[in-house]
Amino acid sequence: MSIKKIEISIKDKKKFGLVAFLVDRPDFLDLVKQSRNNLRIKDLPQTFIKYPFPYKEANNVVNYYKKGVCSIYDVYSCFKGICEVKGLAITELDYTLALAFEYAEVITERLGKTRIYLPVVLASLLVGLVTEADILPTNTFTLEKDGANQLDDRFISNEGSSNVIIVHKESILAEVKNAFNYIKKEQLLNNLPDTVTNIKRDRDWYWQHEDRMSYEEIRKNTKKANQPATWQAVRNAIFRYKAHLT
C-alpha cells in the first residue's frame, strides 16, 4: 500500500468515520493508486486549464474550485451541465475529469458502496482530501416537471430504489419530520457502521503504525494529556480501527 493517506477534513465524527472506513481500506487505496496511474496523475490537487471562449462558464466554475467554494464533484456536475446545453460529451471539455468520474463509479460499485460516496471517491482520486461537502447523505434539489425522472448522480441508487420525501409549498415541518423518522426507523440509518469514540485519534495511530512506528513510539508521541498508560492500549485501538476496514 505505497500511497499517501487521503486527508479528511470533517468535524462530525459519524461522517468522519463513514469516510475513513472507506478511504483507509487497502483495497480502496490500491484502486485509487491504479486509477491515478491510468490517468497519469502525478500532482494533487487536480488543476484545470483555461478554457476557450465557448466554455467561459467552465472557467468561472474552476475559479470557484480554486477558492474552495465548490468541490471537485461540483466541478464535474457543472461541466456536465455545460456540455449537455452545448450538445457535447464531457470528455470533449475535460477528458481527465470525465475519465476520473468513470473510475470513481467503478470503484464505488466494486466496493459495494452507494452512489452517495461518488464525491468521496472522486475527491480521493483527484484532490487527496475529502471535506464536509463531499459526503451528503441528505441533500436538497429541485425536480422540474419535465425532468422529474432525473436525479443527481449521487442519489441514483445502485440497489434499485431510493427513498424520497416530496415537499410541497403546503407541507409543514411536522410532516417532513414524521416522514424522515419513519424512513430512519425502517431502513436507512440503521445500516450505517458504528464509529468509535476516538475515531480521529485512532486513525492517526493507525497511519503512524502503517508508517512503521511501534506501539510504544506512538504512545510516547501522543500528547501527554491523551497519552495511554500502556502500548497495549494503542495496539487495541489500532486493531479496533482496522476491523472496520473490510
Legacy VTK file of the C-alpha trace (Angstrom):
# vtk DataFile Version 3.0
C-alpha trace
ASCII
DATASET POLYDATA
POINTS 246 float
0.000 0.000 0.000
2.538 2.594 -1.172
0.204 5.588 -1.387
-0.050 8.687 0.762
-3.022 8.687 3.094
-6.068 10.602 1.964
-6.717 13.545 4.259
-10.123 14.082 5.824
-11.408 17.487 6.923
-14.744 16.638 8.538
-15.808 17.691 12.035
-18.774 15.373 12.514
-17.491 12.071 13.923
-20.172 9.977 12.235
-19.384 11.361 8.792
-15.659 11.212 9.534
-15.992 7.525 10.328
-18.046 6.795 7.213
-15.335 8.349 5.065
-12.340 6.994 6.988
-13.575 3.405 6.944
-13.689 3.640 3.148
-10.618 5.678 2.202
-8.303 3.753 4.545
-9.231 0.352 3.147
-6.191 -1.257 1.491
-8.284 -2.398 -1.488
-9.647 1.132 -1.913
-6.165 2.640 -1.842
-4.941 0.074 -4.350
-7.767 1.037 -6.716
-7.029 4.740 -6.238
-3.352 4.184 -6.959
-4.134 2.165 -10.088
-6.648 4.750 -11.310
-4.235 7.642 -10.780
-1.591 5.748 -12.728
-4.046 5.168 -15.572
-4.972 8.845 -15.523
-1.270 9.779 -15.379
-1.877 11.969 -12.361
1.329 12.927 -10.567
0.401 16.016 -8.575
-2.582 16.762 -6.358
-4.932 18.521 -6.219
-6.127 18.388 -9.824
-5.639 21.629 -11.762
-7.500 22.858 -14.826
-6.532 24.691 -17.993
-8.082 27.974 -19.057
-10.892 27.015 -21.384
-11.510 28.855 -24.692
-14.346 31.341 -25.205
-17.226 28.906 -25.939
-16.675 27.423 -22.469
-16.253 30.596 -20.423
-18.740 29.249 -17.874
-16.264 26.456 -17.143
-13.606 28.999 -16.181
-15.971 30.547 -13.634
-16.535 27.124 -12.065
-12.789 26.468 -11.950
-12.228 29.793 -10.177
-14.756 28.800 -7.505
-12.980 25.456 -7.158
-9.609 27.167 -6.690
-11.104 29.344 -3.939
-12.533 26.295 -2.182
-16.105 27.416 -2.751
-17.067 24.249 -4.603
-15.858 20.647 -4.619
-14.342 18.610 -7.434
-17.697 16.835 -7.754
-19.391 20.219 -8.163
-16.945 20.986 -10.978
-17.861 17.721 -12.702
-21.598 18.381 -12.297
-21.297 21.906 -13.698
-19.122 20.752 -16.604
-21.674 18.049 -17.358
-24.439 20.647 -17.425
-22.432 22.932 -19.717
-21.797 20.073 -22.132
-25.440 18.996 -22.154
-26.506 22.517 -23.160
-23.934 22.597 -25.958
-24.642 19.032 -27.081
-21.146 17.776 -26.286
-19.713 14.837 -24.410
-17.953 15.913 -21.211
-14.789 14.197 -22.477
-14.584 16.946 -25.114
-14.346 19.578 -22.384
-12.099 17.780 -19.884
-11.038 14.238 -20.666
-9.214 13.610 -17.366
-12.121 14.720 -15.196
-14.615 12.727 -17.255
-12.499 9.573 -17.090
-11.825 10.053 -13.364
-15.565 10.153 -12.755
-15.938 6.845 -14.603
-13.218 5.331 -12.434
-14.982 6.693 -9.342
-18.188 4.984 -10.431
-16.392 1.671 -10.907
-14.630 1.895 -7.525
-17.853 2.841 -5.736
-19.743 -0.090 -7.216
-16.889 -2.592 -6.809
-16.597 -1.857 -3.096
-20.344 -2.153 -2.575
-20.949 1.496 -1.711
-23.962 3.576 -2.697
-23.543 6.494 -5.078
-23.621 8.857 -2.110
-19.902 8.049 -1.931
-19.165 9.129 -5.528
-17.937 12.606 -4.480
-15.775 10.976 -1.770
-14.121 8.672 -4.303
-13.694 11.432 -6.881
-12.106 13.728 -4.288
-9.813 10.895 -3.192
-8.677 10.401 -6.785
-8.161 13.998 -7.825
-7.672 16.031 -4.650
-6.347 13.705 -1.965
-8.619 15.433 0.540
-12.240 14.719 1.494
-14.269 17.524 3.074
-17.742 18.010 4.535
-19.069 18.917 1.074
-18.040 15.536 -0.346
-20.433 13.415 1.704
-24.057 14.484 1.763
-26.321 11.619 2.884
-29.114 14.200 2.811
-29.433 16.947 0.239
-31.988 19.118 -1.483
-32.543 19.741 -5.169
-35.485 20.717 -7.342
-37.167 18.293 -9.718
-38.739 20.141 -12.635
-41.969 18.784 -14.092
-40.356 17.661 -17.350
-37.352 16.092 -15.650
-38.830 14.504 -12.565
-37.253 11.190 -13.519
-33.747 12.657 -13.395
-31.832 12.744 -10.121
-28.394 13.935 -9.145
-25.875 11.128 -9.819
-25.347 10.674 -6.083
-28.977 9.853 -5.472
-29.485 7.290 -8.193
-29.488 4.101 -6.175
-27.499 1.137 -7.477
-29.668 -1.030 -5.260
-32.762 -0.460 -7.357
-34.682 2.036 -5.211
-34.314 5.311 -3.341
-36.265 6.917 -0.526
-37.681 10.323 -1.436
-39.559 12.853 0.661
-41.608 15.217 -1.506
-42.029 18.699 -0.049
-44.748 20.939 -1.491
-45.458 24.544 -0.619
-48.313 23.257 1.569
-46.031 20.893 3.548
-45.411 21.581 7.227
-42.294 20.785 9.245
-44.021 18.171 11.426
-44.991 16.152 8.349
-41.446 16.210 6.999
-40.058 15.129 10.383
-42.557 12.275 10.611
-41.666 11.063 7.112
-37.949 11.206 7.902
-38.336 9.400 11.220
-40.327 6.654 9.517
-37.636 6.088 6.892
-34.902 6.206 9.508
-36.674 3.653 11.662
-37.459 1.310 8.788
-34.165 1.044 6.975
-31.896 3.981 6.235
-29.626 4.960 9.075
-29.631 1.631 10.892
-27.258 0.300 8.239
-24.519 2.859 8.852
-21.439 1.453 10.631
-20.774 2.443 14.215
-17.797 4.694 14.798
-15.513 4.561 17.777
-15.461 7.437 20.242
-11.883 8.440 19.439
-12.139 7.921 15.687
-9.750 10.718 14.676
-7.130 9.747 17.245
-7.331 6.070 16.323
-6.977 6.897 12.650
-3.823 8.895 13.396
-2.426 5.954 15.349
-3.321 3.547 12.557
-1.408 5.590 9.976
1.551 6.093 12.295
1.715 2.335 12.672
1.439 1.953 8.869
4.482 4.245 8.713
6.302 1.596 10.776
6.154 3.273 14.178
5.944 0.848 17.083
3.037 0.888 19.524
5.321 2.248 22.225
6.633 5.015 19.945
3.083 6.011 19.122
2.216 6.036 22.826
5.162 8.280 23.669
4.418 10.655 20.783
0.828 11.164 21.912
0.182 14.413 23.755
0.620 13.926 27.475
-3.000 14.780 28.250
-4.177 11.949 25.993
-1.261 9.562 26.374
-2.409 5.992 27.072
-0.917 4.149 30.018
0.404 1.202 28.031
1.409 0.295 24.478
-1.261 -2.417 24.584
-3.920 0.311 24.678
-2.513 1.741 21.444
-2.435 -1.713 19.857
-6.025 -2.431 20.867
-7.219 0.884 19.427
-5.441 0.220 16.127
-6.833 -3.321 15.919
-10.305 -1.956 16.638
-9.904 0.597 13.850
-8.553 -1.940 11.352
-11.558 -4.174 11.983
-13.706 -1.581 10.176
-11.524 -1.568 7.056
-13.133 -4.544 5.355
LINES 1 247
246 0 1 2 3 4 5 6 7 8 9 10 11 12 13 14 15 16 17 18 19 20 21 22 23 24 25 26 27 28 29 30 31 32 33 34 35 36 37 38 39 40 41 42 43 44 45 46 47 48 49 50 51 52 53 54 55 56 57 58 59 60 61 62 63 64 65 66 67 68 69 70 71 72 73 74 75 76 77 78 79 80 81 82 83 84 85 86 87 88 89 90 91 92 93 94 95 96 97 98 99 100 101 102 103 104 105 106 107 108 109 110 111 112 113 114 115 116 117 118 119 120 121 122 123 124 125 126 127 128 129 130 131 132 133 134 135 136 137 138 139 140 141 142 143 144 145 146 147 148 149 150 151 152 153 154 155 156 157 158 159 160 161 162 163 164 165 166 167 168 169 170 171 172 173 174 175 176 177 178 179 180 181 182 183 184 185 186 187 188 189 190 191 192 193 194 195 196 197 198 199 200 201 202 203 204 205 206 207 208 209 210 211 212 213 214 215 216 217 218 219 220 221 222 223 224 225 226 227 228 229 230 231 232 233 234 235 236 237 238 239 240 241 242 243 244 245
